[in-house]
Amino acid sequence: MKRALLVVILSVAASLSGLSQIDINATGSPYWAIGDGATDDTAALQQAIDTAAQAGGGCVIIPAGVYLVTNSLVIGSNTRITGSGRHATIIRARYTAGFPGGFVNGAGVYATMGMVAASNSTIAHLTVDNYSLGFPGNGIELVPDGAGYTGTPCCNCSVVDCEVLGTNTHQYLIWNLKGRHTKILNNYCTGNATAPGGQEGIESFGGDDVLIQGNTVEHVGDACINLGPALGMAGADTRNITVANNFCRGANIGVHTGAVNDSAFGPQILAHVHVKDNVILDCFRYGLDLQAQYAGTQISDLQISGNTISNCAVSVFIYGDPGLAMEAVKISGNAMQHSTTTQEGGLASISRATSSSRKISCETPATKGCEFNIQRT
């Protein structure tokens, strides 16, 4: 009796914590994914993923191979997708008339792999290849459900040790849209871009409690790492984000942070963001930039520290429109080298905010104790 009770307790605990209940090999019965790079494995992989979700949780194992997909793979809650490692397990997207996957609970999915309103799910140890066959969609995305992405966001989801290969179109290699308690760790992303374009490497568009750490992002058309909301999206406040120990190279911008005031949805807030200990090299325009657009925008508690920025046209760029609210922004302890700008230490400030904004303080090895007083010009 006691043994039976213990089994029940452990089963309930596993269910509540989102632990895997079943393991599924996507190449086994009844799924039979082939992984030869020629057979369309979309249906087989999606069936394996759906089986795990319907069981209340599970781990879908995708062995080494090249798996051709012609539609989005959609991942639900309590599901772990794991490959045999980067370069070994490759999910290769081929554009067809039926790709992208359309709508899931009202949300548009335009990615090779997408978590939609998922909780406690992970994608790990594989390559997403949008490059070889020129697929212009996103690589891996975490999005809410609902029309216009107004429903439930992803929660407690992770992308770990993946490789994402892109093409220089308007695509996001890894995209977190409003996700909470998100971890994007130790991934490699390349957009294969040689000139500026509309492509982002890793983007957190809104979200709360997001950790972006240990990633390598290079050769993307716009920002290696992009934080903050943009126009046309409700509820996209960006809070409690840490961007740490990433390597960014060969992009238009290394790390972009910003906020806007949307005429339809109101001010979008960027708050409690720490960008620290990153290495940023060879950017066409800015190593790090902070841009606040339109009156009413709110930015607070932004810390930029301990970063190494080299061979960028401008190392740190700050821009503010009139009427923004900006406070507690500190830039300290960054090493900035070989900037092509004429500004001392590679710092440029083009700021047009009203006096309602507070000081931005800046202390770097190149320019000790400098301060940007944000004033109308």
C-alpha positions in Angstrom: 0.0 0.0 0.0 2.8 2.4 0.9 4.7 1.6 -2.3 1.6 2.2 -4.4 1.0 5.6 -2.6 4.6 6.6 -3.2 4.3 5.8 -6.9 1.1 8.0 -7.1 2.8 10.9 -5.3 5.9 10.8 -7.5 3.7 10.7 -10.6 1.7 13.7 -9.5 4.9 15.6 -8.6 6.4 14.9 -12.0 3.2 16.1 -13.7 3.0 19.3 -11.7 6.7 20.1 -12.3 6.5 19.5 -16.1 9.0 16.7 -16.0 9.0 14.3 -19.0 6.6 11.4 -18.6 7.5 9.5 -21.8 10.4 9.3 -24.2 9.7 9.1 -27.9 12.2 8.3 -30.6 10.9 10.1 -33.7 12.6 7.6 -36.0 10.8 4.6 -34.3 7.3 3.2 -34.6 4.8 4.6 -35.4 6.5 7.8 -36.5 9.3 6.6 -38.8 11.0 9.9 -39.5 13.8 9.1 -42.0 16.4 11.9 -41.7 17.9 11.4 -45.1 17.6 15.0 -46.3 15.3 14.1 -49.1 12.2 12.6 -47.5 9.6 15.1 -46.1 9.7 14.3 -42.4 7.2 17.0 -41.3 4.3 14.8 -40.5 6.4 12.2 -38.7 8.1 14.7 -36.5 4.9 16.6 -35.7 3.1 13.4 -34.8 5.9 12.5 -32.3 5.7 16.0 -30.8 1.9 15.9 -30.5 2.0 12.5 -28.9 4.3 13.8 -26.1 2.1 16.8 -25.5 -1.1 14.7 -25.5 0.5 12.4 -22.9 0.9 15.4 -20.6 4.6 15.7 -21.3 7.6 13.9 -22.8 10.9 14.0 -24.5 11.0 13.7 -28.3 14.4 12.4 -29.3 15.5 13.2 -32.8 18.7 11.1 -33.7 21.4 12.3 -36.0 20.3 13.0 -39.5 19.0 15.7 -41.9 15.2 16.0 -41.5 13.5 17.9 -44.3 10.4 19.9 -43.2 7.9 21.7 -45.4 5.8 23.2 -42.6 6.3 24.6 -39.1 6.9 22.1 -36.3 4.7 23.4 -33.4 5.6 22.5 -29.8 3.1 22.5 -27.0 3.6 22.4 -23.2 5.8 20.1 -21.1 7.7 18.9 -24.2 11.4 18.6 -24.7 12.8 18.3 -28.2 16.4 17.0 -28.1 18.7 16.1 -30.9 22.1 14.4 -31.0 24.0 17.8 -31.1 24.6 20.7 -33.4 25.6 19.6 -36.9 24.4 16.0 -36.1 20.6 16.5 -35.9 19.6 19.0 -38.6 16.1 20.3 -39.2 16.2 21.7 -42.7 13.3 23.9 -43.9 12.2 24.0 -47.5 9.8 26.7 -48.6 6.6 25.5 -50.2 3.3 27.0 -50.9 1.9 25.6 -47.7 4.7 26.9 -45.5 4.4 28.6 -43.0 2.1 26.6 -40.7 -0.7 29.1 -40.7 -2.5 29.7 -37.4 -2.4 27.9 -34.1 -5.2 29.0 -31.7 -5.3 32.3 -33.7 -1.5 32.9 -33.6 0.4 33.0 -36.8 3.4 30.7 -36.9 6.2 31.5 -39.4 9.1 29.5 -38.2 10.8 26.2 -38.7 10.1 25.4 -35.0 7.7 27.3 -32.9 6.4 27.1 -29.3 2.9 28.5 -29.0 1.5 29.4 -25.6 3.8 26.6 -24.2 4.9 26.1 -20.7 7.9 24.1 -19.4 9.2 23.2 -22.9 12.7 23.1 -24.4 14.4 22.8 -27.7 18.0 21.6 -27.4 21.0 20.1 -29.1 20.1 20.5 -32.8 20.6 22.6 -35.9 17.8 24.6 -37.5 18.9 25.1 -41.1 17.0 27.9 -43.0 20.0 28.6 -45.1 20.7 25.6 -47.3 17.3 25.8 -49.2 16.8 29.5 -48.7 13.8 29.5 -46.3 13.0 33.1 -45.4 11.0 32.4 -42.2 12.1 32.5 -38.5 14.3 29.8 -37.0 12.9 29.1 -33.5 10.2 31.2 -32.0 8.3 31.4 -28.7 5.0 33.2 -29.2 1.6 33.7 -27.5 -1.6 32.3 -28.9 -4.5 34.5 -29.9 -5.1 36.8 -32.8 -2.4 39.4 -32.9 -0.5 37.4 -30.3 -2.8 38.7 -27.6 -3.3 35.4 -25.8 -1.2 33.4 -23.3 2.6 33.9 -23.7 5.1 31.1 -23.4 6.3 30.5 -19.8 9.4 28.8 -18.5 10.6 27.7 -21.9 14.2 27.4 -23.1 16.3 27.2 -26.3 19.6 25.6 -25.4 22.7 24.6 -27.4 21.1 25.0 -30.8 22.5 26.2 -34.0 20.3 28.4 -36.2 21.4 29.2 -39.8 19.5 32.0 -41.6 19.4 34.0 -44.8 19.5 37.8 -44.8 15.8 38.5 -45.1 13.4 40.0 -42.5 13.7 37.0 -40.2 14.5 36.3 -36.5 16.8 33.4 -35.9 15.5 33.0 -32.3 12.5 35.0 -31.3 11.0 35.4 -27.9 7.7 37.3 -28.2 6.4 38.3 -24.7 7.7 35.1 -23.2 8.1 34.9 -19.4 10.9 33.1 -17.5 12.6 32.4 -20.8 16.2 31.1 -21.2 18.2 31.3 -24.4 21.5 29.8 -23.6 24.7 28.7 -25.4 23.3 28.8 -28.9 25.1 29.6 -32.2 23.3 31.8 -34.7 24.5 33.1 -38.1 22.5 34.9 -40.6 25.1 34.6 -43.4 24.7 38.3 -44.1 27.5 40.4 -45.6 25.6 43.7 -45.5 22.9 45.5 -43.4 19.4 44.1 -43.8 16.2 43.4 -41.8 17.4 40.3 -40.0 17.7 39.9 -36.2 19.8 37.2 -34.4 18.2 36.8 -31.0 15.2 39.0 -30.2 13.2 39.4 -27.1 10.2 41.5 -28.2 8.6 42.2 -24.9 8.9 39.6 -22.1 9.6 39.4 -18.4 12.5 37.5 -16.7 14.5 36.6 -19.8 18.1 35.4 -19.7 20.1 35.5 -22.9 23.5 34.1 -22.1 26.5 32.4 -23.6 25.4 32.7 -27.2 27.4 33.4 -30.3 25.6 35.5 -32.9 27.3 36.7 -36.0 26.8 37.9 -39.6 23.2 39.1 -39.2 21.7 42.0 -41.2 20.6 44.1 -38.3 21.1 43.4 -34.6 22.8 40.4 -33.1 20.7 40.8 -30.0 17.6 43.0 -30.1 15.6 43.9 -26.9 12.4 45.9 -26.6 9.1 46.5 -28.2 8.2 48.0 -31.6 5.1 49.6 -33.1 2.0 47.6 -33.7 1.9 45.2 -30.7 -0.1 45.5 -27.5 1.3 44.4 -24.1 5.0 44.2 -25.2 6.6 45.7 -22.2 10.2 44.4 -21.8 11.3 43.9 -18.2 13.9 42.1 -16.2 16.2 41.0 -19.1 19.8 40.0 -18.7 22.1 39.8 -21.7 25.4 38.4 -20.5 28.6 36.7 -21.8 27.5 36.6 -25.5 29.8 37.0 -28.5 28.5 39.2 -31.2 30.3 39.9 -34.5 29.8 41.2 -38.0 26.3 42.8 -37.8 24.8 46.2 -38.3 24.3 46.5 -34.5 25.7 44.4 -31.7 23.1 44.8 -29.0 20.1 47.1 -29.5 17.8 48.2 -26.7 14.9 50.5 -27.1 11.2 51.4 -26.5 8.5 53.2 -28.3 5.1 54.9 -27.6 2.6 53.3 -29.9 -0.3 55.5 -30.9 -2.7 52.5 -30.8 -1.4 50.7 -27.7 0.3 53.4 -25.6 3.8 53.6 -24.1 5.9 50.4 -24.2 8.2 50.2 -21.3 11.8 49.0 -21.1 12.9 48.4 -17.5 15.4 46.5 -15.4 17.7 45.5 -18.2 21.3 44.5 -17.7 23.7 44.2 -20.7 27.0 42.9 -19.3 30.2 41.2 -20.1 29.5 40.7 -23.8 32.1 40.9 -26.6 31.0 42.9 -29.6 33.2 43.1 -32.7 33.1 44.5 -36.3 29.7 46.1 -36.4 28.7 48.2 -39.5 27.0 50.9 -37.3 26.8 50.6 -33.5 28.3 48.2 -30.9 25.5 49.0 -28.4 22.6 51.4 -29.0 19.8 52.7 -26.9 16.9 54.3 -28.8 13.8 55.8 -27.3 11.3 56.9 -29.9 8.2 59.1 -29.6 6.9 61.1 -26.6 5.7 59.1 -23.6 8.3 56.3 -24.0 9.6 55.0 -20.7 13.0 53.5 -20.1 14.4 52.9 -16.6 17.1 51.0 -14.8 19.2 50.1 -17.8 22.7 49.0 -16.9 25.4 48.5 -19.6 28.6 47.3 -18.0 31.8 45.3 -18.6 31.4 44.9 -22.3 34.2 44.8 -24.8 33.4 46.7 -28.1 35.9 46.9 -30.9 35.9 47.9 -34.6 32.4 49.3 -34.7 31.6 52.6 -36.4 30.2 53.9 -33.1 30.8 51.9 -29.9 27.8 53.2 -27.9 25.0 55.3 -29.4 22.1 56.9 -27.5 19.1 58.5 -29.1 16.0 60.0 -27.5 13.0 61.8 -28.9 11.3 64.7 -27.2 9.0 63.8 -24.3 10.5 60.5 -23.3 10.9 59.4 -19.7 14.4 58.0 -19.1 16.0 57.4 -15.8 18.7 55.3 -14.0 20.6 54.5 -17.1 24.2 53.7 -16.3 27.1 52.8 -18.7 30.2 51.7 -16.8 33.3 49.7 -17.1 33.1 49.1 -20.9 36.3 48.7 -23.0 35.8 50.5 -26.4 38.5 50.3 -29.0 39.1 51.2 -32.6 35.9 53.0 -33.2 35.7 54.9 -36.5 33.6 57.7 -35.1 35.2 61.0 -34.2 33.5 61.0 -30.8 35.9 60.4 -27.9 36.0 56.7 -27.0 33.4 55.9 -29.6 30.5 57.5 -27.7 27.8 59.3 -29.6 24.8 61.0 -28.1 22.0 62.4 -30.2 19.4 63.1 -27.6 16.3 65.4 -27.9 14.4 64.6 -24.7 12.7 67.1 -22.5 14.1 67.9 -19.0 11.7 65.4 -17.5 14.3 62.8 -18.2 17.2 62.1 -15.8 20.9 61.9 -16.3 22.6 59.0 -18.2 25.9 58.4 -16.4 28.8 56.9 -18.2 32.2 55.8 -17.0 34.5 53.8 -19.3 38.3 53.2 -19.6 38.2 55.6 -22.6 36.1 58.4 -21.0 36.2 58.6 -17.2 33.2 60.1 -15.5 31.4 61.4 -18.5 27.7 62.2 -18.3 25.0 62.6 -20.9 22.5 65.2 -19.7 19.5 64.4 -21.9 18.3 67.8 -23.0 16.4 69.1 -26.0 18.7 70.3 -28.8 
